[in-house]
Amino acid sequence: MKIKFILFMFIATWLSLLVRVFLLSVESNTYYEKLSYNNTIKIEQIAPVRGEIVDINNRPIAINELGFKIQLAPHLGLKKNLHIFESEINMLVKLLPKLDKEKIISDYKKIDSYYNHNFIDIVEFVSYEDIMPVYSILNLRENINIVSSPKRYYPYNEVGAHAIGYVARANKSDVLDDELKKLIGYTGKTGVEKYYNEYLQGLAGKREIKVNANNQEVEELSSEKATEDGKLILNMDIELQKYISTLFENKSGAVIVMGVDGAILSAGSFPEYDLNTFVNGISNDVWDKLSNSLEKPFSNKLIHGLYPPGSVIKTGLGLIYITSPEVGPYWGVNCTASLALGTRVFRCWKKDGHGSVDIKKAVRESCDDFFYKGSLQLGIKKMSDGLIRYGLGRKTGVDLPNEFIGTVPSSEWKRKKYNKPWYIGETVNTSIGQGDFLVTPMQIARYTALMAVGKLPRPHFASVLGDKAIEPEYEDVLSEGELSKLPIIQNAMYEVCNSPGGTAVNYIKSKVKIAGKTGTAQVVGILQDIKNRELEHEMEYYTRSHAWFTSYGPFDNPQYVVLAMVEHGGHGGAATGEIVSNIYNKLLELGYIKASE
C-alpha cells in the first residue's frame, strides 16, 4: 500500500511539473512574445502643428513662430553623472545667454528619475534666429536633442484679444479632458482659440521604432503623419478691428459690427491686452496689474459683461405693446414727466414731459412714461416672455466659450431665485431696462438684427472651417402680426437718428442712412426726494450711467448691425454717436457698404 502511495505521489508531482512547463513554454508564449516586443519596439507620438487663424481677407491673426525645443538626456542628475550635467548646462548657457540657468536645472530635476528613459524638455522654445548660429554645435552632442517646436504668435498683439483668444500651457484639468493636450503641451484658453481648439490642434501622428537596451533608436519600422495645419478663416476684418480699437482708446466697453445674417465683422471688448503675454506664461506683476484693474481687461464684455440695457429694449418692447390686445398700435399717453404709483414716483427722463405720445414718438424721443403705462396694461409675464423670445435672457449661440445668459426679470424668476413676491413697481422699472434686467452686448446686437430684418440670427466669428463654409442660421421668432407691425418700429428707429427730437440725431455724422436706438442705463438709483437730477458729466465716474447705441444700416437695405456700449459713458447718444458714425463711414471706405446705399 505504501509503495502504491509513493508511486502515485511521484507520478502526480511529475505530471504537475510537465503541465507547468507546458504552460510556460506554449500557453504563455504569446504573453512573453508581446513583453519582449514591447521591450524592443517603441511607439512615439508626433505632435501636430496648430492650425493658423486668418481674417476674412486671409491676413494672419494667429500664427506659429518657427523655433525649437531643447531636450537633455535622462539620468545626468545622478551623482556619477553630475560633472556631465554641469558641463552641458554651462555650455548651453554660454551659447544661448538668454536662457535661465536656474530654471533649466530646476525643470530637469523635477522630471529626472531612474524610471525615466526619455529625453527631458529643459527649454520650451528658442527662436529660429537664436538657435541657427549654434545649431550645428548642439546637434553633435549626444546628450542634447534639438526638436522643432513652433510657438503661437499674435501679430496684432492686443487687437481683437477677447474674440481671438490665446493659447497657453495645458494644465492638469486640460490634460484630463484630452490626452493630446499633454503631448502638445498647449491648448486654447479663451476666444475662438478655445472654442475651435479641437479642430485647430489637429490629430497626433506616430512612429514605430526599434530601440536597443539603452533606449536608443535603431530603426524606424513605420510612420504615420499628424493631421495638422487646419486653417480657420474668420469673418473678422482685422483692419476694421484695428480702427475700432483706436476709437475706444482710454474707454471701457464693447463694440460689435455684425452682418444681419450673424457674421461678425468686428467685435471688441475694451480695454484689451496683449495676447502674446500669455503664450509662455504671464509674470505675477503683470497678472496683478491686469486682474486688479477696475476696467476689467480680462473680462470678455461681449459675452460676459452683464449690463442693464436701459432704453435700447424699448424697440422690442414697443413691438410687443403694439401687437398685444391690451395696448395695440393706436394706444397713446399724455406724458407729464412722472407716474405716481403707491408711495413711489416714476419719472420720465425729460423734466417737462413729452406731452401727447404714440409709439413712434415714444421710441424716437425715448419717452419713459409711455413704457411705464404700457407695462401696467400688459403685465410682466407677457413682457418677459416676449423679450426672451426676441433673444434676451438666453444664449445667442455665438462661437465663443462660456457665454453668459443674463436676466429678463419676471415674477416667476424672482420667486425661483429669491422666493419673494413680485411688485408692480418692478414691472414699471423693467419696462425701461432697469432693475434686475441684465443683458450682454452680443444679445443686444442679435436683438437689433431681429428689429432690422425680422429674423433672429446666430452670431458667428468663423467663416470657413477646413473646407466647410459656415452657413447662416436663423430663428423665426416673430408672429405674422409682429412682422406686419415691425415697419412701425423700424421707422421710429430711423427717426431716432434722422428726425427732430430723435435722441441720436445731434450725434450722428454717418454718411450712411441708419436706424437705431440709444440707451442710458443707470448704475445707481436716484433717490425719490431728488427733483433736479445731477448731470451725467458732473457725477463721479463710476456712478455715471452706461451709454448704449445700437443701430443697423443702410436703413433701406439693412446689411450690418453696429453696436457700441461705453461703460460709465453717460448719455447714450453723446458718448457713442461719434463712434458708431465713424464705424459706418469706415464700412463705406472699406467697400462693405456701397456709396449709393
C-alpha positions in Angstrom: 0.0 0.0 0.0 2.8 2.4 0.9 4.6 1.6 -2.4 1.4 2.5 -4.3 1.0 5.8 -2.4 4.6 6.8 -3.1 4.3 5.8 -6.8 1.1 7.9 -7.0 2.8 11.0 -5.4 5.8 10.6 -7.7 3.6 10.4 -10.9 1.4 13.4 -9.7 4.5 15.5 -9.0 5.9 14.9 -12.4 2.6 15.5 -14.1 2.3 18.9 -12.3 5.8 19.8 -13.5 5.0 18.8 -17.1 1.8 20.8 -17.0 3.7 23.9 -15.7 6.4 23.5 -18.3 3.8 23.3 -21.0 2.1 26.5 -19.7 5.4 28.4 -19.6 6.7 27.2 -22.9 3.5 27.1 -25.0 0.5 28.8 -23.4 2.5 31.8 -22.1 4.4 32.2 -25.3 2.1 34.9 -26.7 2.4 36.9 -23.4 6.2 36.8 -23.3 6.5 37.5 -27.0 4.4 40.6 -26.5 6.5 41.6 -23.5 9.7 41.1 -25.5 8.3 43.1 -28.4 7.4 46.0 -26.1 11.0 46.0 -24.7 12.4 46.5 -28.2 9.6 48.3 -30.1 8.6 51.8 -29.1 5.6 53.8 -30.2 6.4 57.5 -30.4 3.6 60.1 -30.9 4.2 63.0 -33.2 2.7 66.3 -32.1 0.7 68.1 -34.8 1.3 71.8 -35.7 -1.6 74.0 -34.7 -3.7 75.5 -37.5 -3.5 79.2 -38.2 -6.3 81.7 -37.8 -6.8 84.3 -40.6 -9.2 87.1 -41.2 -11.8 87.4 -44.0 -9.0 88.8 -46.3 -6.6 85.9 -45.4 -4.4 88.2 -43.2 -2.9 86.0 -40.4 -4.0 86.9 -36.9 -2.8 83.8 -35.0 0.3 82.0 -36.5 3.1 79.7 -35.4 6.5 81.2 -34.9 9.3 78.8 -36.1 11.5 77.7 -33.2 13.0 74.7 -31.3 12.8 72.9 -28.1 15.9 71.7 -26.3 16.0 68.3 -24.5 18.6 66.8 -22.3 19.4 63.1 -21.8 18.0 61.4 -18.6 20.0 60.3 -15.6 22.5 63.1 -15.8 21.3 64.3 -12.4 22.8 61.2 -10.8 25.9 61.7 -8.6 28.2 59.9 -11.0 27.0 62.0 -14.0 26.9 65.4 -12.3 30.0 66.6 -14.0 28.5 65.8 -17.4 25.2 67.6 -16.4 27.1 70.7 -15.2 29.2 70.8 -18.4 26.1 70.5 -20.7 24.2 73.2 -18.8 27.2 75.6 -18.8 27.8 75.1 -22.5 24.1 75.8 -23.3 24.0 79.0 -21.3 27.2 80.2 -22.9 25.9 79.6 -26.4 22.4 80.9 -25.6 22.9 83.7 -23.0 19.1 84.4 -22.8 18.5 81.1 -21.1 17.7 81.0 -17.4 20.2 78.6 -15.9 18.5 78.1 -12.6 15.2 77.4 -14.2 16.8 74.8 -16.6 18.3 72.9 -13.6 15.1 73.1 -11.6 12.9 71.8 -14.6 15.3 69.0 -15.3 15.5 67.7 -11.7 11.7 67.7 -11.4 11.4 65.1 -14.2 14.7 63.1 -14.0 14.5 59.7 -12.3 15.7 56.1 -12.5 12.5 55.2 -14.2 12.5 57.8 -16.9 14.4 56.8 -20.1 13.2 59.6 -22.3 15.0 62.9 -23.1 13.7 65.7 -20.8 12.5 69.1 -22.0 14.6 71.8 -20.5 13.9 74.8 -22.8 10.4 75.1 -24.3 11.2 77.5 -27.0 14.2 79.1 -28.7 13.6 81.2 -31.8 15.0 80.2 -35.2 17.2 83.3 -35.3 18.8 82.5 -31.9 19.4 78.8 -32.4 20.7 78.7 -36.0 24.2 80.1 -35.3 24.8 77.3 -32.7 22.6 74.6 -34.1 25.5 72.5 -35.6 27.4 72.6 -32.3 24.4 71.4 -30.2 23.3 68.8 -32.7 26.6 67.0 -32.5 26.3 66.4 -28.7 24.8 63.1 -27.8 23.2 64.3 -24.5 21.3 67.2 -26.2 18.4 66.8 -28.5 17.0 69.7 -30.7 13.4 69.3 -31.6 11.2 71.5 -33.9 8.7 73.3 -31.6 6.6 76.2 -33.1 5.2 78.8 -30.7 1.9 80.6 -31.1 2.3 84.3 -32.1 -0.3 87.0 -32.5 0.9 89.7 -34.9 -1.6 92.3 -33.9 -0.9 91.9 -30.1 -3.9 93.2 -28.2 -6.2 93.9 -31.2 -9.4 91.7 -31.1 -7.9 90.0 -28.0 -11.2 88.8 -26.5 -12.6 87.4 -29.7 -9.4 85.7 -30.9 -8.3 84.4 -27.5 -4.9 82.8 -26.8 -3.2 79.5 -26.2 -1.2 78.7 -23.1 0.3 75.7 -21.3 -2.1 72.9 -20.7 -2.8 72.3 -17.0 -3.9 69.1 -15.3 -7.6 69.6 -15.9 -6.9 70.3 -19.6 -5.0 67.0 -19.9 -7.8 65.1 -18.2 -10.0 66.3 -21.0 -7.7 65.4 -23.8 -4.5 63.3 -23.8 -3.4 65.1 -27.0 -3.1 68.3 -25.0 -0.5 66.5 -22.8 1.6 65.7 -25.9 1.3 69.2 -27.4 1.7 71.0 -24.1 -0.5 73.9 -25.1 -4.2 74.5 -25.5 -6.7 77.2 -26.4 -7.7 79.1 -23.2 -10.1 81.8 -24.4 -11.9 83.1 -27.5 -12.1 81.2 -30.8 -8.7 79.6 -29.9 -10.6 77.7 -27.2 -14.0 77.2 -29.0 -12.3 75.7 -32.0 -9.4 74.1 -30.1 -10.1 70.5 -31.2 -10.1 71.5 -34.9 -7.1 73.8 -34.6 -4.9 71.4 -32.7 -5.3 68.5 -35.2 -4.5 64.8 -34.5 -1.3 63.2 -33.4 0.9 61.1 -35.8 3.0 58.2 -34.7 6.3 56.5 -35.3 7.0 52.8 -34.6 10.7 52.4 -33.9 13.1 49.7 -32.7 15.3 50.6 -29.7 18.2 48.9 -28.0 18.8 48.1 -24.4 19.9 51.8 -23.8 16.6 53.1 -25.3 18.5 54.4 -28.4 16.7 54.3 -31.7 18.0 51.6 -34.0 15.4 51.5 -36.8 12.1 53.2 -37.9 9.5 50.5 -38.6 6.6 52.7 -39.7 5.4 56.3 -39.6 2.0 58.0 -39.7 1.9 61.7 -40.3 0.0 64.0 -37.9 -3.2 65.7 -39.1 -2.3 69.3 -38.8 -2.4 72.9 -40.1 -6.2 73.2 -40.2 -6.8 76.8 -41.2 -9.6 78.7 -39.5 -11.0 81.7 -41.6 -12.9 84.3 -39.6 -15.5 86.8 -40.8 -13.4 89.4 -38.9 -11.7 92.2 -40.8 -8.5 92.9 -38.8 -8.1 96.3 -40.4 -11.6 97.3 -39.3 -10.8 95.8 -35.8 -7.6 97.9 -35.6 -9.5 101.1 -36.5 -12.2 100.4 -33.9 -9.5 99.9 -31.2 -8.3 103.4 -31.9 -11.9 104.7 -31.4 -12.0 103.1 -27.9 -8.7 104.4 -26.7 -9.0 105.2 -22.9 -12.6 103.9 -22.9 -14.1 100.8 -21.4 -17.0 98.9 -23.0 -17.7 96.9 -26.1 -18.3 97.2 -29.9 -19.9 94.7 -32.3 -20.1 95.0 -36.1 -22.2 92.2 -37.4 -24.0 91.3 -40.6 -27.7 90.9 -40.3 -27.0 87.2 -41.1 -24.9 86.9 -37.9 -21.4 87.1 -39.5 -19.3 89.1 -37.1 -17.0 91.5 -38.9 -15.5 93.1 -35.8 -16.0 92.7 -32.1 -14.0 94.3 -29.3 -14.1 94.3 -25.5 -12.2 97.2 -24.0 -9.7 97.6 -22.6 -7.7 94.9 -24.4 -4.5 93.1 -23.5 -1.5 91.7 -25.4 -2.3 88.0 -26.2 1.4 87.2 -26.6 1.9 87.8 -22.9 0.2 84.5 -22.1 1.9 82.1 -24.5 4.9 81.5 -22.4 3.3 82.4 -19.0 2.5 85.8 -17.6 4.6 87.3 -14.8 3.0 87.9 -11.4 3.4 91.6 -11.6 1.6 91.9 -15.0 -1.1 89.5 -13.8 -1.8 91.5 -10.6 -1.9 94.8 -12.6 -4.4 93.4 -15.1 -6.6 91.4 -12.7 -6.9 94.2 -10.2 -7.8 96.9 -12.8 -11.3 98.4 -12.3 -11.7 98.4 -16.1 -11.5 94.5 -16.0 -9.4 94.0 -19.2 -9.6 90.2 -18.7 -13.4 90.1 -18.8 -14.8 89.4 -22.3 -17.6 92.0 -22.1 -19.0 90.8 -25.4 -20.5 87.7 -23.7 -19.6 88.1 -20.0 -20.4 91.7 -19.4 -23.8 91.9 -17.8 -25.4 95.4 -18.0 -28.8 96.9 -17.6 -30.0 97.6 -21.2 -31.8 100.9 -20.4 -33.8 102.3 -23.3 -32.4 100.0 -26.1 -35.1 97.5 -25.2 -37.9 99.9 -26.0 -37.8 98.9 -29.7 -38.7 95.2 -28.9 -40.9 96.1 -26.0 -42.7 98.6 -28.2 -43.3 95.8 -30.8 -44.8 93.7 -28.0 -47.1 96.6 -27.0 -48.5 97.4 -30.4 -49.2 93.7 -31.3 -51.0 92.9 -28.0 -54.7 93.4 -27.5 -54.1 95.1 -24.1 -52.2 98.1 -25.8 -52.4 98.0 -29.6 -50.8 100.2 -32.4 -53.0 103.3 -31.7 -52.6 103.5 -27.9 -51.0 106.7 -26.6 -50.4 108.5 -23.3 -50.0 112.1 -22.1 -46.5 112.3 -20.6 -46.4 114.7 -17.7 -42.9 113.6 -16.7 -44.0 111.5 -13.7 -46.1 108.5 -12.8 -47.2 108.1 -9.2 -47.5 104.5 -8.1 -48.2 103.9 -4.4 -45.6 105.7 -2.4 -43.2 105.9 -5.4 -42.9 108.3 -8.3 -41.5 107.0 -11.5 -40.0 109.9 -13.5 -39.5 110.4 -17.2 -36.0 111.4 -18.3 -37.4 114.7 -19.7 -38.1 117.0 -16.8 -41.0 118.8 -18.5 -42.6 115.7 -20.0 -43.2 114.8 -23.7 -46.9 115.7 -23.9 -49.0 113.5 -26.2 -47.0 110.4 -27.1 -47.7 107.5 -29.5 -45.4 104.5 -30.3 -43.2 106.3 -32.8 -42.7 109.3 -30.6 -42.1 107.1 -27.6 -39.2 105.3 -29.4 -37.9 108.4 -31.2 -37.7 110.5 -28.1 -37.3 107.6 -25.7 -40.4 108.6 -23.5 -40.2 106.6 -20.3 -43.8 107.4 -19.3 -45.2 105.7 -22.4 -43.4 102.4 -21.4 -44.3 102.8 -17.7 -48.0 103.0 -18.5 -47.9 100.4 -21.2 -46.3 97.9 -18.8 -49.2 98.4 -16.4 -51.6 97.5 -19.3 -49.6 94.4 -20.4 -48.1 92.9 -17.3 -44.7 91.5 -16.6 -45.4 87.9 -17.9 -46.2 89.0 -21.4 -43.3 91.5 -21.4 -40.8 88.9 -20.1 -42.0 86.1 -22.4 -41.8 88.4 -25.4 -38.4 89.7 -24.7 -37.0 86.2 -24.1 -38.5 85.1 -27.4 -36.7 88.0 -29.0 -33.3 86.6 -27.8 -32.7 88.3 -24.4 -32.2 86.3 -21.2 -30.8 83.3 -23.2 -27.6 82.4 -25.0 -27.1 83.7 -28.5 -25.1 80.6 -29.6 -22.1 82.7 -30.6 -18.9 80.6 -31.2 -17.1 81.8 -28.0 -16.8 79.7 -24.9 -18.8 80.1 -21.7 -21.4 82.6 -22.8 -23.5 84.2 -20.1 -27.3 84.2 -20.1 -28.2 87.5 -18.4 -31.6 88.1 -16.8 -35.0 89.1 -18.0 -36.8 89.6 -14.7 -40.3 88.3 -14.0 -42.4 87.2 -11.1 -41.6 83.5 -11.8 -37.9 84.3 -12.0 -37.9 86.3 -8.7 -39.9 83.5 -6.9 -37.3 80.9 -8.0 -34.3 83.0 -7.3 -35.3 84.8 -4.1 -38.5 83.2 -3.0 -40.1 86.7 -2.8 -43.2 88.2 -4.3 -43.2 90.5 -7.4 -44.2 94.1 -7.0 -45.9 96.3 -9.6 -43.1 98.8 -9.4 -40.7 96.2 -10.6 -42.8 95.8 -13.8 -42.6 99.6 -14.4 -38.8 99.5 -13.8 -38.3 96.6 -16.2 -40.2 98.5 -18.9 -37.2 100.9 -19.3 -34.5 98.2 -19.0 -33.6 98.9 -15.3 -34.0 97.0 -12.1 -32.7 93.4 -12.3 -32.7 93.4 -16.1 -29.2 92.4 -17.4 -28.0 91.7 -20.9 -24.8 91.1 -22.8 -23.7 93.3 -25.8 -23.9 90.2 -28.0 -27.6 89.7 -27.1 -28.4 93.3 -28.0 -26.6 93.1 -31.3 -28.6 89.9 -32.2 -31.8 91.5 -31.0 -31.1 94.6 -33.2 -30.7 92.3 -36.2 -34.2 91.0 -35.4 -35.5 94.6 -35.5 -33.8 95.1 -38.8 -34.8 92.0 -40.8 -37.4 90.2 -38.7 -35.2 87.1 -38.1 -33.0 86.3 -35.2 -29.6 85.2 -36.4 -26.9 83.1 -34.6 -23.8 85.3 -34.3 -20.7 83.6 -35.6 -17.0 84.5 -36.0 -16.0 81.6 -38.2 -16.4 81.9 -41.9 -14.7 78.7 -43.2 -13.7 75.7 -41.1 -11.4 73.5 -43.1 -13.2 73.1 -46.4 -16.7 73.9 -44.9 -18.3 77.3 -45.2 -20.3 78.3 -42.1 -23.9 78.9 -43.2 -26.1 81.5 -41.5 -28.7 80.2 -39.0 -31.9 82.0 -38.1 -34.7 81.6 -35.6 -38.2 82.7 -36.9 -39.5 84.2 -33.6 -41.9 86.8 -34.9 -45.6 86.1 -35.5 -47.3 87.3 -38.6 -48.8 90.1 -36.7 -45.4 91.2 -35.3 -43.9 91.0 -38.8 -46.7 93.2 -40.2 -46.2 95.8 -37.5 -42.4 95.7 -37.5 -42.1 98.6 -40.0 -43.6 100.9 -37.4 -40.7 100.2 -35.1 -38.2 100.4 -37.9 -39.5 103.9 -39.0 -39.3 105.0 -35.3 -35.7 103.8 -35.1 -35.0 105.8 -38.3 -36.4 108.9 -36.7 -34.2 108.4 -33.6 -31.2 109.1 -35.9 -32.7 111.4 -38.6 -35.7 113.4 -37.3 -36.0 116.4 -35.0 -36.4 115.2 -31.4 -34.6 111.9 -32.1 -32.3 111.1 -29.2 -29.3 110.4 -31.5 -29.9 113.0 -34.3 -27.5 115.5 -32.9 -24.7 113.0 -32.6 -24.9 111.0 -35.8 -22.5 112.1 -38.6 -22.7 108.9 -40.7 -22.6 109.1 -44.5 -24.9 106.0 -44.4 -28.6 106.4 -43.5 -29.1 104.3 -40.4 -31.8 103.5 -37.9 -31.0 102.9 -34.2 -31.8 103.3 -30.5 -29.9 105.0 -27.7 -29.9 103.9 -24.1 -28.7 105.4 -20.9 -28.6 102.7 -18.3 -28.3 103.9 -14.7 -25.9 102.0 -12.4 -27.0 103.8 -9.2 -30.6 104.6 -8.2 -31.9 108.1 -7.9 -33.5 109.0 -4.5 -37.2 109.9 -4.5 -36.7 113.3 -3.0 -34.3 114.5 -5.7 -36.2 116.5 -8.2 -33.3 118.0 -10.2 -31.1 115.2 -11.4 -27.4 115.7 -11.4 -26.0 115.9 -15.0 -24.1 112.8 -16.1 -20.8 114.6 -16.7 -21.0 116.1 -13.2 -21.3 112.7 -11.5 -18.4 110.6 -10.2 -17.1 108.4 -13.0 -18.2 105.0 -11.5 -21.7 106.4 -10.7 -22.3 107.5 -14.3 -24.7 105.6 -16.5 -23.6 103.1 -19.1 -24.1 104.5 -22.6 -25.7 102.3 -25.3 -26.3 102.9 -29.0 -27.4 100.1 -31.2 -28.1 100.5 -34.9 -28.5 99.0 -38.3 -27.8 100.3 -41.8 -28.3 101.1 -44.5 -31.9 101.8 -43.5 -33.5 100.9 -46.9 -31.3 97.8 -47.3 -30.2 96.5 -43.9 -26.8 94.8 -44.0 -25.0 95.5 -40.8 -25.7 96.0 -37.1 -23.3 98.3 -35.3 -23.5 98.4 -31.5 -21.4 100.5 -29.1 -21.6 100.4 -25.3 -19.4 102.7 -23.3 -19.1 101.9 -19.6 -20.0 105.0 -17.5 -20.2 107.0 -20.7 -23.3 108.9 -19.6 -25.9 109.8 -22.2 -26.2 107.1 -24.9 -26.1 109.3 -28.0 -23.5 111.7 -26.8 -21.0 109.0 -25.7 -21.4 106.6 -28.6 -22.8 108.6 -31.6 -19.5 109.6 -33.0 -18.0 106.1 -32.6 -20.9 104.5 -34.4 -20.8 107.1 -37.2 -17.1 106.6 -37.7 -17.6 102.8 -38.0 -20.3 103.2 -40.7 -18.0 105.6 -42.6 -15.2 103.0 -42.3 -17.5 100.3 -43.7 -18.2 102.6 -46.6 -14.5 103.3 -47.1 -13.6 99.5 -47.0 -16.4 98.7 -49.5 -18.7 96.7 -47.3 -21.4 99.2 -47.9 -21.7 100.8 -51.4 -21.9 104.6 -51.7 -25.3 104.6 -53.3 -26.7 102.8 -50.3 
